Amino acid sequence: MEAYTGFAAVYDRYMDNIPYDQWTENVLKIFKKYNMPMEIVCDLGCGTGQVTKRLAAAGYDMIGIDVSYDMLMEAMSDEDSQGILYLCQDMRSFELYGTVGAVVSLCDSINYLRDTDELLTVCKLANNYLDPKGLFVFDVKTVHYYEKLGSSVIAENREEGSFIWENDYNPKTRDNGYFLTIYEENEEGTFDRYEEEHLQHGFTIDEIIDAIKASGLEFLEVMDVDTMSAPTDDSERLYFIAREVSK
């Protein structure tokens, strides 16, 4: 089942708990900390462009990349996306027309990579398209997060429809599958059904740092997304920050 197809039209409505404003502020703080100038920024796995549009509003020239055509169509339909270049590409083989000041990837897009080989590929591509001293900033859900979620079902009823999230985590492979079902009321008063099946992978901190270093990037820092400080055993989402050093 292909991800983010028909579901793209209702994604933002049901994912309204995602703190895009805070995440964007966090990225801006990281940019400031590492002296990132007002240059072009590429948003990998941009989805409906929520972070892309916020960074554009902050003054950056933005490129948004996502493998889902439907998600990009939702992004481009927003008037706040004017001036943003959106490209339908797979992050494992993305191509840019030139270099950029930073590559960012939020909302656990990196967790969709299957293994450390694919992670290394993405890090190498980011390194290739970064300006000298450019930054690669991305987040991941931690192994602890997936272990805590385990095999569970989350359901929510709303006035306009229902949302069911069936989760299954394999601790041996660190693969996490989830099946989403949404019933959305349409204009006829009946309900449209959307189904999505996703697979994510839990990477360890050491695996990610090793991939960053093997790609030629300089590893700078890992931090807890919520506290913006050093991670703990209870951290559920982490930022990794790397820098181009070879050009």
Stockholm file with secondary structure:
# STOCKHOLM 1.0

chainA/1-247         MEAYTGFAAVYDRYMDNIPYDQWTENVLKIFKKYNMPMEIVCDLGCGTGQVTKRLAAAGYDMIGIDVSYDMLMEAMSDEDSQGILYLCQDMRSFELYGTVGAVVSLCDSINYLRDTDELLTVCKLANNYLDPKGLFVFDVKTVHYYEKLGSSVIAENREEGSFIWENDYNPKTRDNGYFLTIYEENEEGTFDRYEEEHLQHGFTIDEIIDAIKASGLEFLEVMDVDTMSAPTDDSERLYFIAREVSK
#=GR chainA/1-247 SS CCSSSGGGGGHHHHCTTSCHHHHHHHHHHHHHHTTCCSCEEEEETCTTSHHHHHHHHTTCEEEEEESCHHHHHHHHTSGGGTTCEEEECCTTSCCCSSCEEEEEECTTGGGGSCSHHHHHHHHHHHHHHEEEEEEEEEEEECHHHHHHHCSEEEEEEETTEEEEEEEEEETTTTEEEEEEEEEEECTTSSEEEEEEEEEEECCCHHHHHHHHHHTTCEEEEEEETTTSSCCCTTCCEEEEEEECCCC
#=GC SS_cons         CCSSSGGGGGHHHHCTTSCHHHHHHHHHHHHHHTTCCSCEEEEETCTTSHHHHHHHHTTCEEEEEESCHHHHHHHHTSGGGTTCEEEECCTTSCCCSSCEEEEEECTTGGGGSCSHHHHHHHHHHHHHHEEEEEEEEEEEECHHHHHHHCSEEEEEEETTEEEEEEEEEETTTTEEEEEEEEEEECTTSSEEEEEEEEEEECCCHHHHHHHHHHTTCEEEEEEETTTSSCCCTTCCEEEEEEECCCC
//
